[in-house]
Structure formats: structure tokens, C-alpha cells
Amino acid sequence: MQLSRRDMLASTAAAALAAASPAWAVPTGDGAIDKLFADLSDAMLRQSPETATFLGLDKDKRAGLKSKLSDQSWAAISHDHVFCNDWLSKLKAVPDAGLSPDAALNKAVVGYALEMGGEGGRFAFGNNTLGATMGESTSPYVVSQQGGNFVFIPEFLDSQHQINTKVDADAYLARVEAFATTLDQETDRVKRDAGYGVIPPDFIMKTVLGQFDAFVAVAPEKQRLVSSLVDRARKKGLGDYSAQVTKLVADKVMPAVKRQQAAMQEVNKKATHDAGVWKIKDGEAYYSWLLKVGTTTTMTADEVHKMGLEQNAQLESRMDAVLKSQGLTKGTVGERMTALSKDPRFIYPETDAGRTQIVDYLNTLIAKTRTQMPKLSALELKAPVQVKRVPPDIQDGAALGYMNPGSLDGTRPSIYYINLKTNANWPKYSLPTLTHHETIPGHAWQGAYVTETGKLPLIRVLLSGFNAYVEGWALYAEQLTDEIGMYADDPFGRLGYMAAQKMRAGRLVVDTGLHSKKWTREHAIDWFQQCTGNPRAAVTSEVDRYCGTPGQACGYKVGHTELVRLREKMKAALGPKFDLRDYNDTVVEAGAVPMTVLADLLDRHTKARKG
């Protein structure tokens, strides 16, 4: 969904080619399973150089990875399930007896991830791999408005590939050349999948083709691929790389982009307006698997749909009370929220100055929240965050807000991206809850535990994309800021928080509606706008996102609901011994895990606390 941690980890799809992994004798104990995890981690990183860069691991013995990109050919993608099943067999051969609690937890988490990746091999199209499931970006489509190397690589090279030495700059050049190769590999897969009828709907194709038109309209020497290297190399005193990188972009990248553009134009002739994956062969089974990936539960589409309707009604009642308290009584909740979203009191100017005001406000919100963290956690994490606008060249297909975690070596902070294509999407009251979600105490705090403490083994970092945990925590973090009174003097901010919760409940309804109940795009947009009251452009972007990555949007509210349930269960069991900070920190210290694994972990923690 845009350049994010999700996309970075999705590149581990090519780990399928790690068939050269070492032969394995039956191991026992923590030492043996740690060795297995180390070998698995190395295999994944060899086949996903982007992930190595993203984590700051493309140095020392892995320095060679910095000049490479993942193999995007069907040969690589199609062998991923073999890779998963092979390593799963090795993992299962390690007896549970004799493992420490931490090792047993790691085994359960890694096993779950490998099982999901292995199951993805049933669906021979798109991106249904271990890397994609862990990157929360599983998609039936190789190229979409928010997926594919055309969207991913330019921003990746600009924001993640560090330029400090001549070796770094030369590695950048190598990756620009490799970018052209991966584009052609994806183009071959686009044509292959189209032969099986796996084609993005026409409205997604329209956005994608517009993105291609915008890209090829920019001369090679003006491309961000060029300016990113040239500007950074010059600042570091490394010389002038303009001629070299411009030639690569002109001779290699632009022709590959145009070949992919032509392939997409041809495929577009067969695109239909059907929005859901029900249109694909075995679509019902495919969506069931996608829901398992997105929620780490066995909930059916009907159960998810029902949960969304019920929680939407509950939140609507709460919002109605707040609206009435502010004198807003006429119309449905959705209609009143629509009117509020256009209220000049809350709208930033549609100018660059207005965009600067938004970024400044977000930095102020983050600083304020830091002062409140001792109420929520005893971990004392630093969690540095940089706020950046989504690059204009990818903003049309990007999500409205997202976050990239900092590197493991601490050299790069978390980056909070805000899509400022139009400031009308961001009435001021909507920004606090989004910021709490993406930064502190949400994703940036969650990620800081991994990057600052180093307590999780590398394999757990690589397999850290369990969507219901990751997004469920961020949604729970939004709730925490309300519970500690951060909206006590800001009723509209609190209304924005509840509206965001209501939107996530609505996602359950819309995602299952599109992919299970055969809703049209127009019906989904109409229902979702009535539900949220959000601007139609913002709602349309969201609905199109769900069409591109089915099931992913369901993880938020399912994960949040489970975290609240588990908290209430612990509170009931511990009574006066219950400590909110202890619960929160136990969840964060677990690292990203399936929700079933987290439930077992919290049960054990509760028993230990009871004594």
C-alpha cells in the first residue's frame, strides 16, 4: 500500500530461491533452534537485499547485498511455498521438549509464518508468498496502484539506500540497472497472470496507467532516481554521478518502464469493473486465506462482516452523543461528519504553506504525546520519528498515512508519511488519532522496542508483519491516548478518534462486502462515505486500496478487538494486581505474533503474576 515496512518485507518473496540452504541434522535445544533461525534468516536476506537495506544489515559480511535487488521472476515467486515447506519441516523436527519459553515462543511464531507462506502456493498468481504475507501486502496483482517495483523502488532507493561512500554510490548505480531487470520480470508475470484472468479492475488500471503517464513524462535527468544519487553524492564530496545515473535511467529504466506501461495498456483492454477477488478462479478459497493472513484467526467472511456492522453501530451511538454535545443535531452521524469535514475552522489552506502547517502540527502532536508515555509504558524507549510528505510522484496510489520503522542499527529514525495530495482529506480534528496510530504510542513505539533493545532474534524481525498484531496494536494505541485524557479538552479531536475507530469497523464491512458479497465499487464507496462522513476522494482511495490488497484492512479492528478482550481478561484475573503499563509492555515485548500465540503468552504471564 505504498512504500512502507509492508512493502519492504514483501520483497522476501524471492526467498524461494534459497534452495541452497544447508542440509539439516535433527537438532535439539535452544542452541540448535537458534542455529536453524540464523540459517533461515541468512537465506531470506540473501534473496531479499531490500530487506537487508531496510534493516541496516547490508554491511560487513552482507555488504554485497547493497548492490542487488530481489528476483521478481515467476521462477522465484512460484518456488516460495517449496522454500516455506522445506524450512517448516526442519522446524518441526526440533522437539519442543528442552526449549526455553522464549525459544518455544519463537518456534511457534516462525512455524505459523511458514505455514501461511506454504499455503500461499495454492494460488499461482500475484504475490502470495511468505514475504508478502509478512509484509502485509499480499495481493492478487503483480502491479497495482500501490504495488510493484514501479511504485516501490524509486522511493526505496531515495529513502532507504544510504549514500556515505563511493561504494554506496556505486551500489546505487547497480541497483538502478537491476531495477530495469525487475521491471521486465514483473511485466512477464503481468502477462502470465492476465492469461489466467487475474487482472486489476478497470478503475485501478486507470490509476496505474495515470502513474505510468506521469513517470514517462519526466525526462531522465529530472527523475528522482537521478537527483537522489546526484544530490547526496555531491553533499558527501563523492563526485558528480549525474552522467552515469542519467544514462542508466535513459537507456535501461525508461525503456523497461515503457514496456511495462505497454503491457498494462494491453491488459487494460480485458479489465472489467468487478472489484472483488470472487471473480478469480477459487476466489472464495483465496479470500478465506487472505483473511487468515490479515487477521491471524479463522474468522469467516460472514463473521468479520457481522463484527463490522455491530461495532459500527456502537461507535455511531457514541459519536452521536458527542456531536449533540457540540450542538450538531441535524442529519445522520455520517451527514454531520461530512459537514464537519468541510467546516473552515478545521481545514488547512490548499497551498504548500498549508502543507507545512500540517507537518508542523504533526511534530507538535508527537512531542506532546511523548510527555504522556510514562502513563502507558515503563520501557523508556526513545522512538525517534521524522515526519515527511508522501512523494508527489506516488501519492495518487498511496495510502493516506503510513510509517516506516527505523533501521536496526539506529542510523535511520522511523519515518511517518502523510499523503498531502489534497489538504481537504485532513481536517485538523482527524490528525491526532492518525498520529498516535502511526507514531507514539503506535507503530513507532512498537518498532522502537525492536530497534532499540535488540532483544528479538533476527528471524523474528524478518517475520514481523503479523497484520492483526501490528495494526491491532496501533489501533489500540489510539484508544490508550483517549483513556489517559488526551482529548479531555478537545471534543472534536475525540470525535476524530471515534470516527477513525468507526472507519476501521467499516473496513470490515467493506472489505468482506467487496470480496465475499460481490459489492460493486460504487456501492462500497457510497456505503463507506455514509458510514464515515469522510470526503469522497478519501473514501474512494480507501476502497481502491482494499481492492488491491484484500483482507489486509480487516486486521486492524480484529486485532484491536482481541487486544481489548485479552486486556479485560487479564484485568478480571488479576484484580488490584493489574497494571496497565505491565499489560502494554508485555504485548510490545512479545514482538509481532499471531493473535492465538499472543493469547497463550498473556495467559502464562497472568498466571505468573497471580503467583
C-alpha positions in Angstrom: 0.0 0.0 0.0 2.6 2.5 -0.8 6.1 2.4 0.3 6.3 1.2 3.8 7.5 -1.5 6.1 4.9 -3.7 4.4 6.5 -3.3 1.0 10.0 -3.7 2.3 9.3 -7.0 3.9 7.2 -8.1 0.9 10.4 -8.4 -1.1 11.3 -11.5 0.9 9.0 -13.3 -1.6 12.1 -14.3 -3.6 13.4 -16.2 -0.6 12.1 -19.2 -2.5 15.4 -19.4 -4.3 17.2 -20.2 -1.1 17.1 -23.9 -2.0 20.8 -24.0 -1.4 20.1 -23.8 2.3 22.3 -26.2 4.3 21.5 -29.8 5.0 19.9 -30.3 8.4 20.5 -32.9 11.0 17.8 -33.3 13.7 18.7 -30.6 16.3 17.6 -30.3 19.9 17.6 -27.5 22.5 17.8 -23.7 22.2 21.3 -23.7 20.6 20.1 -25.9 17.8 17.0 -24.0 17.1 18.9 -20.7 17.2 21.2 -22.1 14.6 18.3 -23.0 12.4 16.8 -19.5 12.8 20.2 -17.9 11.9 20.5 -20.0 8.7 16.9 -19.2 7.8 17.5 -15.5 8.3 20.6 -15.6 6.1 18.7 -17.4 3.4 15.9 -14.8 3.5 18.2 -11.9 3.4 20.3 -13.3 0.5 17.1 -13.4 -1.5 15.8 -10.1 -0.2 18.5 -7.5 -0.4 16.0 -4.7 0.0 15.1 -6.0 3.4 18.8 -6.1 4.4 19.0 -2.4 3.4 15.7 -1.5 5.2 17.0 -3.0 8.4 20.5 -1.5 8.0 22.1 -5.0 7.6 23.6 -4.5 4.2 27.2 -4.1 5.5 30.1 -6.2 6.8 29.5 -9.8 5.7 26.3 -8.8 3.9 27.8 -5.7 2.2 27.4 -7.3 -1.2 23.6 -7.2 -0.8 23.6 -3.4 -1.1 24.1 -3.5 -4.9 21.3 -6.1 -5.5 17.5 -6.3 -5.8 15.2 -9.3 -5.4 14.5 -11.6 -8.2 10.9 -10.8 -9.3 10.6 -13.6 -11.9 7.8 -16.2 -11.7 10.5 -18.9 -11.2 11.4 -17.2 -7.9 7.9 -16.5 -6.8 6.5 -19.9 -7.7 9.1 -21.7 -5.5 8.3 -19.8 -2.4 5.9 -22.4 -1.0 8.6 -25.1 -1.5 11.0 -22.9 0.5 8.4 -22.5 3.3 7.5 -26.1 3.5 11.2 -27.2 3.5 12.1 -24.9 6.4 8.8 -25.8 8.2 9.9 -29.5 8.1 13.2 -28.6 9.6 11.5 -26.6 12.3 9.1 -29.3 13.2 12.0 -31.7 13.6 13.2 -29.7 16.6 11.5 -31.2 19.7 9.5 -28.9 21.9 11.0 -30.6 25.0 14.0 -28.9 26.2 13.2 -25.5 24.7 13.2 -22.4 26.9 9.9 -20.3 27.0 11.5 -17.8 24.6 12.6 -20.4 22.2 9.3 -22.1 22.3 7.6 -18.8 21.5 9.9 -18.2 18.6 9.3 -21.6 17.2 5.5 -21.1 17.4 5.7 -17.7 15.6 8.1 -18.8 12.9 6.1 -22.0 12.3 2.9 -20.1 11.8 4.5 -17.8 9.3 6.0 -20.6 7.3 2.6 -22.4 7.3 0.9 -19.3 5.8 3.6 -19.0 3.2 3.3 -22.6 2.3 -0.4 -22.3 1.9 0.0 -19.4 -0.5 1.5 -21.8 -3.0 -2.0 -23.0 -3.8 -2.7 -19.7 -5.6 -0.5 -19.5 -8.6 -0.7 -15.8 -9.4 0.1 -12.4 -7.9 2.1 -12.1 -4.7 1.1 -14.8 -2.3 4.4 -15.6 -0.7 6.0 -15.7 2.7 7.5 -12.2 2.2 4.1 -10.7 1.1 2.2 -12.2 4.0 4.8 -10.9 6.4 4.8 -7.6 4.6 1.0 -7.2 5.0 0.9 -6.6 1.2 -0.4 -9.9 -0.2 -2.1 -9.1 -3.5 -3.6 -11.0 -6.4 -2.0 -8.3 -8.7 1.7 -8.0 -9.6 1.3 -4.3 -10.4 -1.4 -2.1 -8.9 -1.8 1.5 -7.8 0.1 0.6 -4.6 2.3 -2.4 -5.6 5.0 -3.4 -7.8 8.6 -2.2 -8.2 7.5 0.7 -10.3 5.9 2.2 -7.2 8.4 0.7 -4.7 12.0 1.0 -5.9 12.4 4.8 -6.6 11.2 5.7 -3.1 13.2 2.8 -1.6 16.4 4.0 -3.2 15.7 7.6 -2.2 14.7 7.0 1.5 16.4 3.7 2.4 19.6 3.3 0.3 22.2 5.2 2.3 24.9 7.2 0.4 28.0 7.8 2.6 30.9 6.3 0.5 31.8 5.8 -3.2 31.0 2.1 -2.6 27.4 3.1 -1.6 27.1 5.3 -4.7 28.3 2.6 -7.0 25.9 0.2 -5.3 23.1 2.6 -6.1 24.0 2.6 -9.7 24.0 -1.2 -9.7 20.5 -1.2 -8.2 19.2 1.3 -10.8 20.3 -1.1 -13.5 18.8 -4.0 -11.7 15.6 -2.0 -11.4 15.1 -2.3 -15.2 15.6 -6.1 -14.9 13.0 -6.5 -12.2 10.5 -4.4 -14.1 10.8 -6.7 -17.1 10.4 -9.7 -14.7 7.2 -8.2 -13.4 6.0 -7.4 -16.8 6.3 -11.1 -17.8 4.2 -12.0 -14.7 1.6 -9.4 -15.6 1.2 -11.0 -19.0 1.2 -14.5 -17.5 -1.5 -13.7 -14.9 -3.7 -11.9 -17.4 -3.8 -15.2 -19.3 -5.5 -16.7 -16.2 -7.9 -13.8 -16.0 -6.1 -12.2 -13.0 -6.3 -8.5 -14.0 -6.9 -5.5 -11.7 -10.3 -3.9 -12.1 -10.6 -1.1 -14.7 -10.7 1.7 -12.0 -7.4 0.5 -10.6 -5.9 0.2 -14.1 -6.9 3.8 -14.8 -4.9 5.0 -11.7 -1.9 2.8 -12.6 -1.8 4.0 -16.2 -2.0 7.6 -15.0 1.0 6.9 -12.8 2.9 5.5 -15.8 2.0 8.6 -17.9 3.3 10.8 -15.1 6.5 8.9 -14.8 7.4 8.8 -18.5 6.5 12.5 -18.9 9.5 13.3 -16.7 12.8 13.5 -18.6 15.5 11.0 -17.4 17.7 13.8 -16.0 14.8 15.1 -14.0 13.8 11.8 -12.4 14.1 11.3 -8.7 16.2 8.2 -9.4 18.8 10.6 -10.7 18.5 13.6 -8.3 18.6 11.4 -5.2 22.0 10.0 -6.0 23.4 13.2 -7.6 22.4 15.4 -4.7 23.5 13.1 -1.9 26.8 12.1 -3.5 27.7 15.8 -4.1 26.9 16.6 -0.4 29.3 13.8 0.7 32.0 15.0 -1.7 31.9 11.8 -3.7 31.9 13.5 -7.1 29.4 14.0 -9.9 27.3 10.9 -10.7 24.8 12.8 -13.0 26.1 11.4 -16.3 26.3 7.8 -15.1 22.9 7.6 -13.4 21.1 9.6 -16.1 22.4 7.2 -18.8 21.2 4.2 -16.9 17.8 5.7 -16.4 17.6 6.8 -20.1 19.0 3.6 -21.6 17.7 0.9 -19.1 15.0 2.1 -16.8 12.8 4.2 -19.1 12.6 1.5 -21.8 11.6 -1.1 -19.1 9.0 1.3 -17.7 7.6 1.8 -21.2 7.5 -1.9 -21.8 5.5 -2.4 -18.6 3.3 0.5 -19.4 2.6 -1.1 -22.8 1.8 -4.4 -21.2 -0.6 -2.8 -18.7 -2.3 -0.9 -21.6 -2.8 -4.2 -23.4 -4.1 -5.9 -20.3 -6.4 -3.0 -19.6 -8.4 -4.0 -22.7 -9.6 -7.0 -20.8 -10.1 -5.3 -17.4 -13.7 -5.4 -16.0 -15.3 -3.3 -13.4 -15.7 -6.3 -10.9 -14.0 -5.1 -7.8 -13.6 -8.3 -5.7 -11.4 -11.4 -5.8 -14.5 -13.5 -6.1 -14.1 -13.1 -9.9 -10.8 -15.1 -9.8 -10.8 -18.9 -10.1 -11.0 -20.3 -6.5 -11.7 -16.8 -5.4 -13.7 -17.9 -2.3 -10.9 -20.1 -1.0 -8.4 -17.4 -1.9 -10.2 -14.7 0.1 -10.5 -17.1 3.1 -6.7 -17.5 3.0 -6.3 -13.7 2.7 -8.5 -13.2 5.8 -6.3 -15.7 7.7 -3.2 -13.8 6.6 -4.8 -10.4 7.6 -6.3 -11.4 10.9 -4.3 -14.5 12.0 -7.6 -16.0 13.0 -10.0 -18.5 11.4 -12.9 -16.0 11.2 -15.1 -16.4 8.1 -16.1 -13.5 5.9 -19.6 -13.5 7.3 -18.2 -13.3 10.9 -15.9 -10.4 10.0 -18.8 -8.7 8.2 -21.0 -9.1 11.3 -18.4 -7.8 13.7 -18.0 -4.7 11.5 -21.7 -3.9 11.5 -22.1 -4.4 15.2 -19.1 -2.2 16.1 -20.1 0.4 13.6 -23.5 0.7 15.3 -21.9 1.0 18.8 -19.5 3.7 17.7 -22.2 5.6 15.8 -24.1 5.9 19.0 -21.1 7.2 20.9 -20.4 9.7 18.2 -23.9 10.9 18.1 -23.7 11.9 21.8 -20.5 13.9 21.2 -21.9 15.6 18.1 -25.0 16.6 20.1 -22.9 18.0 22.9 -21.4 20.3 20.4 -24.7 21.5 19.0 -24.6 19.3 15.9 -28.0 17.6 15.9 -29.4 17.6 12.3 -28.9 14.7 10.0 -27.3 11.3 10.4 -23.9 10.9 12.0 -22.3 10.4 8.6 -24.0 13.6 7.3 -22.9 15.6 10.3 -19.3 14.3 9.9 -19.4 15.2 6.2 -20.5 18.8 7.1 -17.8 18.9 9.8 -15.1 17.9 7.4 -15.9 21.0 5.3 -16.0 23.4 8.3 -13.5 26.2 7.6 -12.4 26.0 11.3 -10.7 22.7 10.6 -9.4 23.0 7.1 -5.8 23.8 6.2 -5.2 26.0 3.1 -4.8 24.1 -0.2 -1.3 25.5 -0.5 2.3 24.5 0.2 2.1 26.7 3.2 -0.9 24.8 4.4 1.0 21.5 3.9 3.9 22.9 6.0 1.3 23.8 8.7 0.1 20.2 8.8 3.6 18.8 9.1 4.4 21.3 11.9 1.3 20.3 13.7 2.1 16.6 13.5 5.5 17.3 15.1 3.8 19.2 17.9 1.4 16.3 18.5 4.3 13.8 18.7 6.2 15.9 21.2 3.1 16.3 23.4 2.4 12.5 23.3 6.0 11.8 24.5 5.3 13.6 27.7 2.4 11.2 28.4 4.2 7.9 27.7 5.1 7.2 31.4 1.4 6.6 32.0 1.3 3.9 29.4 4.7 2.2 29.5 7.8 1.6 31.6 10.0 0.8 28.7 11.6 4.3 28.3 12.1 4.0 24.6 13.4 6.9 22.6 11.4 6.2 19.4 12.7 9.0 17.2 10.3 9.9 14.3 10.7 12.0 11.2 7.5 13.4 9.6 7.6 13.5 5.8 5.1 14.2 3.0 4.4 11.2 0.7 6.4 11.9 -2.5 4.0 13.5 -5.1 5.0 11.1 -7.8 3.4 8.2 -5.9 0.7 10.0 -3.9 -2.1 9.1 -6.3 -2.0 5.4 -5.3 -0.5 5.7 -1.8 -2.4 5.3 1.5 -3.3 8.5 3.3 -0.8 7.8 6.1 1.8 5.2 7.0 5.1 4.6 8.8 8.5 3.1 8.0 10.3 1.8 11.2 13.8 2.9 11.9 16.8 0.7 11.0 18.1 -1.9 13.4 21.5 -0.1 13.7 19.8 3.2 14.8 21.2 5.2 12.0 17.7 6.0 10.5 14.7 7.0 12.5 11.1 6.0 11.9 9.5 7.9 9.1 5.9 9.0 9.3 4.5 9.6 5.9 1.4 11.8 5.4 -0.3 12.0 1.9 -0.9 15.7 1.2 -2.2 15.4 -2.3 -5.1 17.4 -1.0 -5.4 19.0 2.4 -9.1 18.6 2.2 -8.5 15.0 3.4 -7.1 16.2 6.7 -9.5 18.3 8.8 -7.5 19.2 11.9 -9.5 17.0 14.3 -8.6 13.9 12.2 -4.8 14.3 12.7 -4.2 13.5 16.4 -5.6 9.9 16.2 -3.7 9.1 13.0 -0.5 10.4 14.5 -1.0 8.3 17.6 -1.6 5.3 15.4 1.5 5.8 13.2 4.0 7.1 15.7 3.6 7.2 19.5 2.3 5.0 21.2 1.5 3.2 18.0 3.8 1.8 15.2 6.9 3.9 16.0 6.8 2.9 19.7 6.1 -0.7 18.8 9.0 -0.7 16.3 11.4 1.1 18.7 11.3 -1.9 21.1 12.8 -4.0 18.3 15.4 -1.5 17.1 16.5 -0.1 20.5 16.6 -3.2 22.7 17.8 -5.9 20.3 16.0 -8.5 22.3 14.3 -10.3 19.4 16.3 -12.6 17.3 16.8 -11.6 13.6 14.3 -14.2 12.4 11.5 -12.6 14.5 12.4 -9.2 12.9 12.2 -10.6 9.4 8.9 -12.3 10.2 7.3 -9.3 12.0 4.4 -8.5 9.7 1.6 -10.2 11.5 -1.1 -7.8 10.5 -3.6 -8.2 13.3 -0.9 -7.7 15.9 0.9 -4.8 14.2 -2.2 -2.8 13.2 -4.3 -4.0 16.1 -1.7 -2.5 18.5 -1.7 0.8 16.6 -5.5 1.0 16.8 -5.3 0.0 20.5 -2.7 2.8 20.9 -5.3 5.3 19.6 -7.7 4.1 22.3 -5.0 4.5 25.0 -4.5 8.2 24.3 -8.2 8.7 24.8 -8.2 6.7 28.0 -5.4 8.8 29.6 -7.3 12.0 28.8 -5.5 13.5 25.8 -8.9 14.6 24.4 -10.2 15.9 27.7 -10.2 19.4 26.4 -10.6 18.6 22.7 -14.1 17.2 22.0 -13.5 17.4 18.2 -10.2 15.6 18.5 -12.1 12.9 20.5 -14.7 12.8 17.8 -11.9 12.4 15.2 -10.6 9.4 17.3 -14.0 7.8 17.4 -14.5 8.5 13.7 -11.2 6.7 13.0 -12.4 3.7 15.0 -15.7 3.7 13.2 -13.9 3.8 9.9 -11.9 0.7 10.9 -15.1 -1.1 11.8 -16.5 0.0 8.4 -13.5 -1.6 6.8 -14.6 -5.0 8.0 -17.9 -4.5 6.2 -16.5 -3.0 3.0 -13.6 -5.5 2.5 -15.8 -8.5 3.0 -18.6 -6.8 1.0 -16.3 -6.3 -2.0 -14.6 -9.7 -1.9 -17.2 -12.1 -0.5 -20.6 -10.5 -1.1 -19.8 -9.1 -4.6 -20.4 -5.5 -3.8 -19.6 -3.0 -6.6 -17.0 -0.3 -6.1 -19.7 2.3 -6.3 -21.8 0.6 -3.6 -18.7 0.2 -1.4 -17.9 3.9 -1.8 -21.5 5.1 -1.1 -21.8 2.8 2.0 -18.4 3.8 3.3 -18.9 7.5 2.9 -22.3 7.3 4.6 -20.6 5.3 7.4 -17.7 7.7 7.9 -18.7 11.1 6.6 -15.2 11.4 5.1 -14.5 13.3 1.9 -15.5 11.2 -1.1 -11.9 11.3 -2.6 -10.5 9.9 0.7 -13.2 7.2 0.8 -12.5 6.2 -2.8 -8.8 5.9 -2.2 -9.5 3.6 0.7 -11.9 1.4 -1.2 -9.5 1.1 -4.1 -6.8 0.1 -1.5 -9.0 -2.8 -0.3 -9.4 -4.0 -3.9 -5.6 -4.1 -4.3 -4.8 -5.9 -1.0 -7.8 -7.9 0.0 -8.1 -8.9 3.7 -5.4 -6.6 5.0 -7.7 -3.9 6.2 -9.6 -6.4 8.3 -6.6 -6.9 10.6 -6.9 -3.5 12.3 -10.3 -4.0 14.1 -10.0 -7.7 14.5 -6.6 -7.3 16.2 -7.7 -4.3 18.3 -10.8 -6.2 19.4 -8.7 -9.1 20.5 -6.2 -6.9 22.4 -9.0 -5.2 24.3 -10.6 -8.6 25.1 -7.3 -10.0 26.3 -6.7 -6.9 28.5 -10.1 -7.3 30.1 -9.4 -11.0 30.7 -6.2 -10.2 32.5 -7.8 -7.4 34.5 -10.5 -9.7 35.7 -8.0 -12.4 36.7 -5.5 -10.1 38.5 -8.0 -7.6 40.1 -6.0 -5.0 42.0 -2.7 -6.5 40.8 -3.5 -5.5 37.2 -1.2 -2.8 35.9 -1.9 -1.1 32.5 1.7 -0.5 31.9 2.6 -4.1 32.5 -0.1 -5.3 30.1 1.0 -2.8 27.4 4.7 -3.7 27.8 4.1 -7.4 27.8 2.3 -7.1 24.4 5.1 -4.9 22.9 7.8 -7.1 24.3 6.2 -10.2 22.7 7.1 -8.8 19.3 4.8 -9.3 16.3 3.0 -12.6 16.8 -0.2 -14.3 15.6 -3.1 -13.4 17.9 -3.6 -17.0 19.0 0.1 -17.1 20.1 -0.3 -13.8 22.0 -3.4 -15.1 23.9 -1.3 -18.1 25.2 1.6 -15.8 26.1 -0.7 -13.5 28.1 -2.4 -16.4 29.9 1.0 -17.6 31.1 2.0 -14.1 32.1 -1.2 -13.7 34.1 -0.7 -17.0 35.9 2.9 -15.9 36.8 1.6 -12.6 38.2 -1.0 -14.2 40.3 1.7 -16.3 41.9 
